Amino acid sequence: MSAPIDLKGDFTGRNINNPGYVRQGNGEDDGNGTGQGRSGEPGKVDNNFYYGFNSEMNQNLRGEMKPKVVMRIRSQAEGFWRVLAFDRYTGKGWKISRNDDVITLRRSSWSYRISLDLPLITNPRKEVVQTYNLVSDLPNLIPPLSYPKEIYFPGPVIAVDQEGGLRSPLQLSEGMTYTVVSEVRTRERTLLGKAGNKYPLDIKNYYLQIPPEIADKVRQKTEEILAGYHHERVSRTQ
């Protein structure tokens, strides 16, 4: 793990700091993280920083990113590195509707370990240890494997948002190293096939929303896809 970070001032965990958002210039992002310029037109993509790492993402941004190595990971198993999740579609992109609703977790003075609460996991899982070494500057979002239960981090405090994303008090800088211990769910296709559509309120209230002005279009498009669905053809293309 890296040397301890000296944190000055208070840390609320509500801000996502992405150095890729341009703050000056005509038609460019004004720094509010929405990807929209002062003229109301979509801004420009910084080709070195992923524009989606923010509390709001405008999918109409112009530009292309360049391939770039940003971190090296040693892990006991392969997996998907989780950074950020959105719960609200705006018609132009996505936003985190509960961005200010975060909790902060502080480590003790004698340990670098910060413990996190795990959601209820009923299907089989396995413990996976990962160590991350950054080779480029990144926003203050901490990538782990889902579902992290312990993180050994150089900072004295981190924040956890309602989607389970981890936030650092400072931007992740080149050379930083940290370790995460996760309880990773075992994937089972049979369980997915048995999933129903009776969703609990915490899913209905946040993840099934569609802006009223495009709801009819989404419904029509969905019906077209389902009407033209061909199981064998889809399975061959996956």
C-alpha positions as CSV (number, residue, x, y, z in Angstrom):
1,M,0.0,0.0,0.0
2,S,1.1,3.6,-0.6
3,A,2.3,6.0,2.0
4,P,-0.4,7.6,4.1
5,I,-2.3,10.6,2.6
6,D,-2.4,13.7,4.7
7,L,-5.9,15.0,4.5
8,K,-6.7,18.6,5.2
9,G,-10.2,19.9,5.8
10,D,-13.5,18.1,5.9
11,F,-14.5,15.3,3.5
12,T,-18.2,14.8,2.8
13,G,-17.9,12.4,-0.1
14,R,-20.5,14.2,-2.2
15,N,-18.1,15.5,-4.9
16,I,-16.7,13.6,-7.8
17,N,-13.6,15.2,-9.1
18,N,-12.8,14.3,-12.7
19,P,-9.9,16.3,-14.2
20,G,-11.2,15.5,-17.7
21,Y,-14.0,18.0,-17.6
22,V,-13.0,21.2,-19.4
23,R,-13.9,24.3,-17.4
24,Q,-13.3,27.0,-19.9
25,G,-14.0,27.8,-23.6
26,N,-17.0,28.2,-25.9
27,G,-19.3,25.2,-26.1
28,E,-17.3,23.3,-23.5
29,D,-18.2,22.0,-20.1
30,D,-18.6,24.8,-17.5
31,G,-17.2,22.6,-14.8
32,N,-20.5,21.4,-13.4
33,G,-19.9,17.9,-14.6
34,T,-23.0,17.7,-16.8
35,G,-21.0,17.7,-20.1
36,Q,-23.0,20.7,-21.3
37,G,-21.5,24.0,-22.2
38,R,-22.7,27.5,-21.4
39,S,-24.5,27.6,-24.8
40,G,-26.5,24.5,-23.9
41,E,-24.8,22.4,-26.5
42,P,-23.0,19.2,-25.7
43,G,-19.4,19.8,-24.6
44,K,-16.2,18.0,-25.7
45,V,-14.7,14.8,-24.5
46,D,-11.2,14.9,-23.0
47,N,-9.5,12.0,-24.7
48,N,-7.5,11.1,-21.6
49,F,-10.3,10.9,-19.0
50,Y,-13.5,9.0,-19.1
51,Y,-16.4,11.5,-19.1
52,G,-18.8,9.1,-17.4
53,F,-16.9,9.3,-14.1
54,N,-19.1,12.0,-12.7
55,S,-22.4,12.5,-10.9
56,E,-24.1,13.1,-14.3
57,M,-23.1,11.9,-17.8
58,N,-24.1,13.5,-21.1
59,Q,-24.0,10.8,-23.8
60,N,-24.2,13.4,-26.5
61,L,-20.7,14.7,-25.8
62,R,-18.5,15.0,-28.9
63,G,-15.1,13.4,-29.2
64,E,-13.2,10.2,-28.9
65,M,-11.0,8.7,-26.2
66,K,-7.5,7.2,-26.8
67,P,-6.6,3.8,-25.4
68,K,-4.5,4.3,-22.3
69,V,-3.2,2.1,-19.5
70,V,-4.4,3.7,-16.2
71,M,-3.7,0.9,-13.6
72,R,-2.2,-2.5,-13.1
73,I,-4.1,-5.1,-11.0
74,R,-3.0,-8.2,-9.3
75,S,-6.0,-10.3,-8.5
76,Q,-6.7,-13.9,-7.3
77,A,-9.4,-14.1,-9.9
78,E,-10.7,-12.4,-13.0
79,G,-13.6,-10.1,-12.7
80,F,-15.3,-6.8,-13.6
81,W,-13.8,-3.8,-11.9
82,R,-16.7,-1.6,-10.6
83,V,-16.3,2.1,-10.4
84,L,-19.6,4.0,-10.6
85,A,-23.3,3.4,-11.2
86,F,-26.2,5.6,-12.2
87,D,-29.9,5.2,-11.4
88,R,-31.7,7.9,-13.3
89,Y,-32.0,8.4,-17.1
90,T,-32.4,12.0,-18.1
91,G,-33.1,11.6,-21.8
92,K,-29.6,12.9,-22.7
93,G,-27.6,10.6,-20.4
94,W,-27.5,9.4,-16.8
95,K,-27.3,10.9,-13.3
96,I,-26.9,9.8,-9.7
97,S,-30.2,11.0,-8.1
98,R,-28.9,10.3,-4.6
99,N,-25.4,11.7,-5.1
100,D,-25.5,13.6,-1.8
101,D,-26.7,10.6,0.2
102,V,-23.4,9.0,1.1
103,I,-21.8,7.6,4.2
104,T,-18.2,8.2,5.3
105,L,-16.1,5.4,6.8
106,R,-12.9,6.2,8.7
107,R,-10.1,3.8,9.6
108,S,-8.7,3.6,13.1
109,S,-5.4,5.3,13.9
110,W,-3.6,2.0,14.2
111,S,-4.8,0.2,11.0
112,Y,-5.0,0.9,7.3
113,R,-8.1,-1.3,7.0
114,I,-11.5,0.1,6.4
115,S,-14.4,-2.4,6.8
116,L,-17.5,-2.1,4.6
117,D,-21.0,-3.5,5.1
118,L,-22.0,-6.2,2.6
119,P,-25.4,-6.6,1.1
120,L,-27.3,-9.8,1.8
121,I,-25.8,-12.3,-0.6
122,T,-27.7,-15.7,-0.8
123,N,-26.0,-17.4,-3.7
124,P,-22.5,-18.9,-3.5
125,R,-19.5,-16.5,-3.3
126,K,-15.8,-16.5,-2.9
127,E,-13.2,-14.2,-1.3
128,V,-11.0,-12.4,-3.8
129,V,-8.0,-10.2,-2.9
130,Q,-6.9,-7.5,-5.4
131,T,-4.1,-5.0,-5.3
132,Y,-4.2,-1.9,-7.5
133,N,-1.3,0.1,-8.7
134,L,-2.1,3.4,-10.6
135,V,0.1,4.4,-13.5
136,S,-2.0,7.4,-14.4
137,D,-4.0,10.1,-12.5
138,L,-7.7,9.2,-12.1
139,P,-10.8,10.8,-10.5
140,N,-11.4,10.3,-6.8
141,L,-13.4,7.1,-7.5
142,I,-11.9,3.8,-6.2
143,P,-12.3,0.8,-8.4
144,P,-12.8,-2.6,-6.6
145,L,-14.3,-6.0,-7.5
146,S,-17.9,-6.3,-6.3
147,Y,-18.7,-6.7,-3.4
148,P,-15.8,-5.1,-1.3
149,K,-15.8,-6.0,2.4
150,E,-12.3,-4.5,3.3
151,I,-10.1,-1.9,1.7
152,Y,-6.5,-1.1,2.7
153,F,-6.3,2.5,1.5
154,P,-3.7,5.2,2.2
155,G,-6.3,7.8,3.0
156,P,-7.9,8.0,6.5
157,V,-11.5,8.0,5.2
158,I,-13.5,7.0,2.2
159,A,-17.2,7.5,1.2
160,V,-19.7,5.0,0.0
161,D,-22.6,6.1,-2.2
162,Q,-26.1,4.5,-2.4
163,E,-25.0,2.4,-5.5
164,G,-22.0,1.0,-3.6
165,G,-19.4,3.1,-5.3
166,L,-16.3,4.1,-3.3
167,R,-14.9,7.6,-3.2
168,S,-11.6,8.9,-2.1
169,P,-11.0,12.3,-0.4
170,L,-8.5,13.1,-3.1
171,Q,-7.9,12.3,-6.7
172,L,-6.2,8.9,-7.3
173,S,-2.7,9.8,-8.4
174,E,0.0,8.0,-10.3
175,G,1.9,5.6,-8.1
176,M,-0.8,5.1,-5.6
177,T,-1.3,1.5,-4.4
178,Y,-4.2,0.0,-2.4
179,T,-5.7,-3.4,-1.7
180,V,-9.3,-4.6,-1.7
181,V,-10.9,-7.8,-0.3
182,S,-14.2,-8.7,-2.0
183,E,-16.9,-11.3,-1.6
184,V,-17.6,-12.0,-5.3
185,R,-20.8,-13.8,-6.2
186,T,-20.6,-17.0,-8.3
187,R,-22.4,-16.5,-11.6
188,E,-25.2,-19.0,-12.2
189,R,-27.3,-18.8,-15.4
190,T,-30.0,-21.0,-13.9
191,L,-30.7,-18.4,-11.1
192,L,-30.9,-15.6,-13.7
193,G,-33.4,-17.6,-15.7
194,K,-35.6,-18.0,-12.7
195,A,-35.6,-14.3,-11.9
196,G,-39.2,-12.8,-11.7
197,N,-40.5,-9.3,-12.3
198,K,-41.9,-8.6,-8.9
199,Y,-39.3,-6.0,-7.9
200,P,-39.0,-4.6,-4.3
201,L,-39.7,-0.9,-3.8
202,D,-36.0,0.1,-3.6
203,I,-35.6,-1.2,-7.2
204,K,-38.9,0.2,-8.5
205,N,-38.3,3.7,-7.0
206,Y,-34.9,4.2,-8.5
207,Y,-34.1,1.8,-11.4
208,L,-37.3,1.5,-13.5
209,Q,-37.8,5.2,-14.2
210,I,-38.1,6.6,-17.7
211,P,-38.6,10.3,-18.5
212,P,-42.3,10.9,-19.4
213,E,-41.4,12.6,-22.7
214,I,-39.7,9.5,-24.1
215,A,-41.7,6.8,-22.3
216,D,-43.9,6.0,-25.4
217,K,-40.9,5.8,-27.7
218,V,-39.1,3.4,-25.4
219,R,-42.2,1.3,-25.1
220,Q,-42.7,1.1,-28.9
221,K,-39.1,0.3,-29.5
222,T,-39.1,-2.4,-26.9
223,E,-42.2,-4.0,-28.4
224,E,-40.6,-3.9,-31.9
225,I,-37.5,-5.7,-30.5
226,L,-39.6,-8.3,-28.7
227,A,-41.8,-8.9,-31.8
228,G,-38.7,-9.5,-34.0
229,Y,-36.8,-11.5,-31.4
230,H,-35.4,-14.8,-32.8
231,H,-33.9,-16.9,-30.0
232,E,-31.6,-19.0,-32.2
233,R,-30.2,-16.0,-34.2
234,V,-29.5,-14.1,-31.0
235,S,-27.8,-17.0,-29.3
236,R,-25.4,-17.4,-32.3
237,T,-24.4,-13.8,-32.2
238,Q,-23.5,-13.8,-28.5
